[in-house]
Amino acid sequence: MQTTDTATRVIYGVNELDLDLAGKTVRGIWRALEQVLNIPREARATVNGAAADDEYVVRPGDEIEFQKAAGVKGHAR
């Protein structure tokens, strides 16, 4: 996959996407990709390796990773 300096890399598990997402919030990105990547709402987001809240506005070149808490396999209902 070819990347540019302005692309935002989104990672969840083994999935990685390089998309033009600058200017969007972490929450907005989660909403757009939750079904595509099967990202649970309780997943934590990091931006460039540091914890980020839902209102963080993504900049060109950022790397966003959504992670489940350690030891969580599924969601009990």
N, C-alpha and C positions, 0 to 999 in steps of 0.2 A: 504494500500500500504506500503510495507516494504522499509525503506530508509537506506542508509549507510552514513558514514561521508564524503565519496567522491562524492556522488550524488549531482547534482545541481537541485534545485527545481525551476521550471518555473511556474509562475502563470499568468493567464489572466482571469479576471472575476471569474467565479465559477470553472474554469478548473485549475488543478494542475497536473504537471508531475514531476517525479523524474528521471533524466536522467544523463548519464555520458557525460558531456559537457565541462569539464575542458580543457582549452587551446583554446577554441573557443571564438570569439568576440561576443558581444551583437548583432551586425549586422548579423553575421553568424547564430546565434541562431534564430533571427527573420526570416531570409530567410528560414531556415529549418522548422520552425513551423508556418509561417504566414497562410498557408492554413489549416493546421491541427487544429489550435486553432482560426482561423479567426481573426488574429491580424492585425489591420490597420497600415499602415506605419507611420501615425502621432501619434501612441501610444508612450507615454514616457516610458522609462525603468528606473527602480531603481534596484540597487544591494545591498542587505542587508539593505534596507530602505533608501539608499542615491541615489541621481540622478547619472546616469551613461551615458557616451556617447557611441556612436556606436562602438568605437574602444577598449572599455574596454575588457580585456582578463579575462575570467571567471576562478576562482580558485575552487578547490574541496570544496564542502560544501556551496558554494554561493547560495543565493536565489535571483532569478531574477523575477521581477514583471513588466508586461507591463500594462499600464493604459491609458485609454482615458482621455482627458481633461474633467473636471467637466461640466456636462450639455450637453455633446455631445452624441446624440442618434444614429445618422447615418451620412453618408457623402453625402452632396448635390453635385450634378453634374450639 
